Amino acid sequence: MYTDLLYSLGITVTMSACFRDSMVKVISQETFDAVVKENVEEFDMEMAEAVKDAREQFEKQGINLGNIVISEKGSQVVVDAVQDLFKDLSSEEIVKRLKPIQECCTEDLAQRVLATNNGAYSILIKLAKSHTALDVQVEIMKTLKSVMNGNPDMLEAQGIDAINNILREHQDDELGRETLKLVNIVATKCEGNRVSLIQSGLLSHLSACVSSPETTILVARVWIALVQDDDVRVPFGKAHENAREIVENHNALKLLTKSLNDVQSNLKALEYCLSAIKSLAVRNEYCQEVVDEGGLNHIKTILETYPKVRQI
């Protein structure tokens, strides 16, 4: 009877496999929005007060709101912006719709999931492949970053192709840098994406991007992400195999060791170069390669140049 009542109110009850006696109560976005609307229309509350009251009432009932967009702007803002992108819009109108998606999805994971459930990923990839205007492409990459941050599982072949196509042509400009940031996001804690990205030929584009201090930092971050075993869903990752591929076939350690000299005045770039070397030098012969390329001399210079920096 109790569960039937909850279902009639739009509340879902799930049972933990380990704790059968404990229940997690979850409501839909529509249920939360309806209560907020009722607070505004029936009780003359301001939007901020209506949202706060709805949240407090559900939390008092022990309902988990982790999947709910709790914002004064409401959940419909991101939904409307995403749905508008499916229309035939000019470049200026597309950029205008992308801005609220970026703003909403930066706030919390619930907004990102809501955007994804309404087709954000598919339409953004479609736009990325069909629009050649640089400013539009930059905003598309920024939007994909905001939608996929902590929510990377929807990446598929078309998205990977779009990433590779951009990095092939834009190795050290704003579009290339935003794309490298996206790669770092989708490679973090997602073993499937790492495997697919490496198999797609991404590594050759990464090596070509090592140039300015800013892009060197971004490439180093991606290399580090690619050699992590941080996806709890996968019992055995390919971190070691990925490191071997990056070092032996794409000269990552040589590029990073050379960069220690090229970016010696940029402390942040030095930090990421050293972190990437540490992550990739997983075999004795790789450590020797760093030494042969003058790595120890560069490290000595860094320690002399930055004596007050205890840890980089």
C-alpha positions as a printed NumPy array, in Angstrom:
array([[  0.   ,   0.   ,   0.   ],
       [  2.765,   2.398,   0.926],
       [  4.661,   1.904,  -2.323],
       [  1.442,   2.194,  -4.337],
       [  0.792,   5.552,  -2.707],
       [  4.31 ,   6.733,  -3.476],
       [  4.016,   5.698,  -7.107],
       [  0.75 ,   7.608,  -7.395],
       [  2.621,  10.7  ,  -6.235],
       [  5.34 ,  10.225,  -8.833],
       [  7.807,   8.818,  -6.317],
       [  9.93 ,   5.827,  -7.201],
       [ 11.076,   3.415,  -4.505],
       [ 14.173,   1.257,  -5.084],
       [ 15.518,  -1.474,  -2.873],
       [ 19.219,  -1.916,  -2.219],
       [ 20.489,  -5.41 ,  -2.92 ],
       [ 22.652,  -5.247,   0.184],
       [ 20.159,  -3.535,   2.477],
       [ 16.689,  -4.819,   1.712],
       [ 15.176,  -2.946,   4.614],
       [ 16.373,   0.478,   3.435],
       [ 14.532,   2.375,   0.701],
       [ 15.741,   5.205,  -1.533],
       [ 12.897,   7.451,  -2.591],
       [ 13.369,   9.322,  -5.856],
       [ 11.004,  11.693,  -7.631],
       [ 10.905,  12.756, -11.265],
       [ 11.87 ,  16.21 , -12.496],
       [  8.25 ,  16.756, -13.503],
       [  7.045,  16.106,  -9.933],
       [  9.487,  18.601,  -8.461],
       [  8.642,  21.229, -11.088],
       [  4.915,  20.745, -10.429],
       [  5.356,  21.46 ,  -6.726],
       [  7.404,  24.574,  -7.497],
       [  4.701,  25.735,  -9.898],
       [  2.024,  25.125,  -7.283],
       [  3.991,  27.167,  -4.742],
       [  4.169,  30.083,  -7.174],
       [  0.594,  29.956,  -8.449],
       [ -1.317,  28.81 ,  -5.366],
       [  0.726,  30.334,  -2.569],
       [  2.082,  33.458,  -4.334],
       [  5.694,  32.596,  -3.554],
       [  8.625,  34.155,  -5.376],
       [ 10.535,  31.649,  -7.501],
       [ 13.504,  31.444,  -5.122],
       [ 11.191,  30.815,  -2.163],
       [  9.12 ,  28.299,  -4.134],
       [ 12.197,  26.263,  -5.098],
       [ 13.573,  26.366,  -1.554],
       [ 10.254,  25.299,  -0.054],
       [  9.855,  22.408,  -2.513],
       [ 13.358,  21.171,  -1.789],
       [ 12.848,  21.334,   1.963],
       [  9.517,  19.518,   1.798],
       [ 10.893,  16.648,  -0.258],
       [ 14.041,  16.373,   1.851],
       [ 11.901,  16.147,   5.005],
       [ 10.198,  13.148,   3.421],
       [ 13.588,  11.493,   2.952],
       [ 13.546,  11.85 ,  -0.822],
       [ 16.898,  11.898,  -2.63 ],
       [ 17.071,  14.963,  -4.901],
       [ 20.432,  14.125,  -6.438],
       [ 18.82 ,  13.603,  -9.849],
       [ 16.755,  16.789,  -9.736],
       [ 17.536,  20.199, -11.197],
       [ 17.068,  22.613,  -8.294],
       [ 17.405,  26.083,  -9.748],
       [ 15.506,  29.33 ,  -9.77 ],
       [ 15.821,  29.252, -13.558],
       [ 13.942,  25.971, -13.59 ],
       [ 14.654,  22.845, -15.585],
       [ 12.894,  24.079, -18.711],
       [ 15.635,  26.599, -19.539],
       [ 18.142,  23.98 , -20.629],
       [ 15.435,  21.822, -22.238],
       [ 14.138,  24.703, -24.371],
       [ 17.657,  25.734, -25.408],
       [ 18.527,  22.181, -26.488],
       [ 15.282,  21.682, -28.391],
       [ 15.768,  24.989, -30.211],
       [ 19.076,  23.696, -31.597],
       [ 17.155,  21.146, -33.679],
       [ 15.603,  24.039, -35.625],
       [ 17.106,  25.714, -38.701],
       [ 19.022,  28.539, -37.014],
       [ 21.615,  31.068, -38.102],
       [ 25.102,  30.97 , -36.599],
       [ 24.249,  33.861, -34.284],
       [ 21.084,  32.121, -33.084],
       [ 22.977,  28.876, -32.45 ],
       [ 25.547,  30.64 , -30.277],
       [ 22.725,  32.378, -28.422],
       [ 21.116,  29.004, -27.584],
       [ 24.443,  27.469, -26.565],
       [ 25.13 ,  30.029, -23.835],
       [ 22.28 ,  29.012, -21.452],
       [ 23.181,  25.338, -21.924],
       [ 26.756,  26.112, -20.879],
       [ 25.579,  28.122, -17.885],
       [ 23.026,  25.55 , -16.706],
       [ 25.246,  22.502, -17.185],
       [ 28.138,  24.11 , -15.345],
       [ 25.956,  24.205, -12.21 ],
       [ 25.435,  20.492, -11.52 ],
       [ 25.272,  16.983, -12.91 ],
       [ 21.469,  16.915, -12.895],
       [ 21.414,  19.695, -15.495],
       [ 23.903,  17.773, -17.66 ],
       [ 21.855,  14.593, -17.509],
       [ 18.684,  16.54 , -18.316],
       [ 20.357,  18.125, -21.333],
       [ 21.646,  14.73 , -22.477],
       [ 18.23 ,  13.111, -22.094],
       [ 16.816,  15.79 , -24.37 ],
       [ 19.325,  15.129, -27.172],
       [ 22.064,  17.655, -26.381],
       [ 24.958,  15.396, -27.311],
       [ 23.553,  14.255, -30.659],
       [ 22.615,  17.742, -31.86 ],
       [ 25.917,  19.252, -30.718],
       [ 27.924,  16.653, -32.641],
       [ 25.722,  17.223, -35.683],
       [ 26.328,  20.971, -35.462],
       [ 30.059,  20.468, -34.957],
       [ 30.245,  18.529, -38.217],
       [ 28.003,  20.852, -40.236],
       [ 29.189,  24.321, -39.186],
       [ 32.581,  25.59 , -40.293],
       [ 32.48 ,  29.023, -38.639],
       [ 35.291,  29.034, -36.081],
       [ 33.401,  31.008, -33.423],
       [ 30.445,  28.613, -33.616],
       [ 32.698,  25.55 , -33.389],
       [ 34.449,  26.981, -30.34 ],
       [ 31.11 ,  27.492, -28.573],
       [ 29.993,  23.983, -29.54 ],
       [ 33.135,  22.5  , -27.967],
       [ 32.61 ,  24.584, -24.827],
       [ 29.027,  23.339, -24.634],
       [ 30.047,  19.718, -25.123],
       [ 32.543,  20.179, -22.291],
       [ 29.85 ,  21.457, -19.954],
       [ 27.383,  18.706, -20.914],
       [ 29.893,  15.823, -20.725],
       [ 31.825,  16.811, -17.606],
       [ 31.315,  13.863, -15.28 ],
       [ 28.857,  12.516, -17.856],
       [ 31.114,  11.082, -20.609],
       [ 29.436,   7.808, -21.512],
       [ 27.507,   9.028, -24.551],
       [ 30.688,   9.559, -26.614],
       [ 30.547,   7.439, -29.78 ],
       [ 32.162,   7.124, -33.209],
       [ 30.789,  10.342, -34.707],
       [ 31.937,  12.356, -31.703],
       [ 35.403,  10.823, -31.864],
       [ 35.592,  11.557, -35.591],
       [ 34.666,  15.18 , -34.922],
       [ 37.401,  15.441, -32.277],
       [ 40.036,  13.961, -34.585],
       [ 39.025,  16.152, -37.508],
       [ 39.355,  19.279, -35.409],
       [ 42.719,  18.329, -33.904],
       [ 44.026,  17.455, -37.36 ],
       [ 43.414,  21.014, -38.54 ],
       [ 43.545,  23.079, -35.331],
       [ 46.582,  22.178, -33.274],
       [ 47.275,  25.43 , -31.456],
       [ 44.317,  27.78 , -31.623],
       [ 41.269,  28.316, -29.42 ],
       [ 39.235,  25.582, -31.109],
       [ 42.058,  23.069, -30.748],
       [ 42.551,  23.946, -27.092],
       [ 38.849,  23.631, -26.273],
       [ 38.803,  20.263, -28.043],
       [ 41.793,  19.045, -26.016],
       [ 39.915,  20.038, -22.865],
       [ 36.945,  17.989, -24.071],
       [ 39.201,  14.983, -24.706],
       [ 40.489,  15.212, -21.145],
       [ 36.91 ,  15.25 , -19.82 ],
       [ 35.722,  12.231, -21.815],
       [ 38.899,  10.235, -21.057],
       [ 38.635,  10.721, -17.293],
       [ 37.135,   7.756, -15.42 ],
       [ 35.848,   6.162, -18.627],
       [ 37.891,   3.196, -19.843],
       [ 35.658,   2.612, -22.865],
       [ 36.293,   6.12 , -24.143],
       [ 40.039,   5.768, -23.623],
       [ 40.138,   2.575, -25.674],
       [ 38.026,   4.085, -28.462],
       [ 40.028,   7.308, -28.602],
       [ 43.364,   5.505, -28.856],
       [ 42.058,   3.083, -31.47 ],
       [ 40.8  ,   6.046, -33.525],
       [ 44.312,   7.449, -34.042],
       [ 43.992,  10.304, -31.58 ],
       [ 47.543,   9.86 , -30.261],
       [ 49.192,  11.068, -33.458],
       [ 47.191,  14.306, -33.236],
       [ 48.162,  14.786, -29.601],
       [ 51.866,  14.577, -30.381],
       [ 51.444,  17.181, -33.12 ],
       [ 49.772,  19.548, -30.64 ],
       [ 52.825,  19.816, -28.368],
       [ 53.978,  23.331, -29.213],
       [ 53.071,  26.323, -27.055],
       [ 53.091,  26.08 , -23.235],
       [ 49.278,  26.186, -23.142],
       [ 48.728,  23.31 , -25.572],
       [ 51.591,  21.353, -23.993],
       [ 49.751,  21.548, -20.67 ],
       [ 46.532,  20.304, -22.272],
       [ 48.231,  17.422, -24.087],
       [ 50.063,  16.426, -20.897],
       [ 46.74 ,  16.319, -19.042],
       [ 45.233,  14.081, -21.726],
       [ 48.217,  11.719, -21.667],
       [ 47.897,  11.483, -17.88 ],
       [ 44.161,  10.735, -18.165],
       [ 44.791,   8.019, -20.747],
       [ 47.077,   6.03 , -18.447],
       [ 44.852,   5.933, -15.36 ],
       [ 42.934,   2.972, -13.931],
       [ 40.177,   5.131, -12.466],
       [ 37.018,   3.585, -13.953],
       [ 35.514,   1.539, -11.129],
       [ 33.237,  -0.246, -13.598],
       [ 36.199,  -1.966, -15.266],
       [ 38.135,  -4.597, -13.272],
       [ 41.234,  -4.482, -15.483],
       [ 42.087,  -1.361, -17.44 ],
       [ 44.751,  -0.848, -20.105],
       [ 46.777,   1.856, -18.393],
       [ 50.127,   0.1  , -18.911],
       [ 49.373,  -0.8  , -22.531],
       [ 48.301,   2.778, -23.195],
       [ 51.532,   4.113, -21.678],
       [ 53.566,   1.8  , -23.916],
       [ 51.672,   2.957, -27.006],
       [ 52.071,   6.641, -26.111],
       [ 55.804,   6.334, -25.346],
       [ 56.999,   3.829, -27.931],
       [ 54.94 ,   4.856, -30.951],
       [ 54.324,   8.549, -30.332],
       [ 57.552,   9.785, -28.67 ],
       [ 55.756,  11.303, -25.705],
       [ 58.729,  11.164, -23.311],
       [ 61.048,  12.781, -25.845],
       [ 58.528,  15.547, -26.48 ],
       [ 57.937,  16.112, -22.771],
       [ 61.628,  16.111, -21.886],
       [ 62.328,  18.631, -24.659],
       [ 59.422,  20.727, -23.397],
       [ 61.069,  20.996, -19.963],
       [ 63.574,  23.288, -21.659],
       [ 61.107,  25.035, -23.965],
       [ 58.678,  25.992, -21.168],
       [ 61.166,  26.522, -18.343],
       [ 59.777,  29.997, -17.583],
       [ 56.225,  28.646, -17.191],
       [ 55.861,  26.934, -13.827],
       [ 52.435,  25.453, -14.591],
       [ 53.67 ,  23.938, -17.847],
       [ 56.664,  22.475, -16.029],
       [ 54.329,  20.95 , -13.445],
       [ 52.241,  19.139, -16.041],
       [ 55.248,  18.03 , -18.078],
       [ 56.822,  16.462, -14.994],
       [ 53.509,  14.899, -13.95 ],
       [ 53.078,  13.379, -17.409],
       [ 56.657,  12.062, -17.411],
       [ 55.982,  10.462, -14.023],
       [ 52.774,   8.851, -15.324],
       [ 54.351,   7.553, -18.545],
       [ 57.76 ,   6.389, -17.329],
       [ 56.402,   3.051, -16.119],
       [ 59.322,   0.908, -17.291],
       [ 63.033,   1.05 , -16.569],
       [ 63.892,   1.68 , -20.227],
       [ 61.476,   4.605, -20.297],
       [ 63.234,   6.163, -17.299],
       [ 66.527,   5.673, -19.129],
       [ 65.054,   7.397, -22.179],
       [ 64.294,  10.461, -20.068],
       [ 67.895,  10.445, -18.794],
       [ 69.29 ,  10.041, -22.313],
       [ 67.228,  13.005, -23.487],
       [ 68.763,  15.211, -20.778],
       [ 65.891,  14.981, -18.322],
       [ 68.068,  14.986, -15.209],
       [ 69.842,  18.154, -16.322],
       [ 66.494,  19.841, -16.918],
       [ 65.282,  18.771, -13.461],
       [ 68.492,  20.136, -11.904],
       [ 67.886,  23.45 , -13.672],
       [ 64.283,  23.526, -12.444],
       [ 65.355,  22.921,  -8.838],
       [ 67.939,  25.685,  -9.094],
       [ 65.505,  28.105, -10.763],
       [ 62.643,  27.455,  -8.331],
       [ 64.321,  26.747,  -4.984],
       [ 61.215,  27.684,  -2.996],
       [ 58.97 ,  25.253,  -4.849],
       [ 59.071,  22.07 ,  -2.771],
       [ 56.768,  20.062,  -4.971],
       [ 55.864,  20.441,  -8.642]])
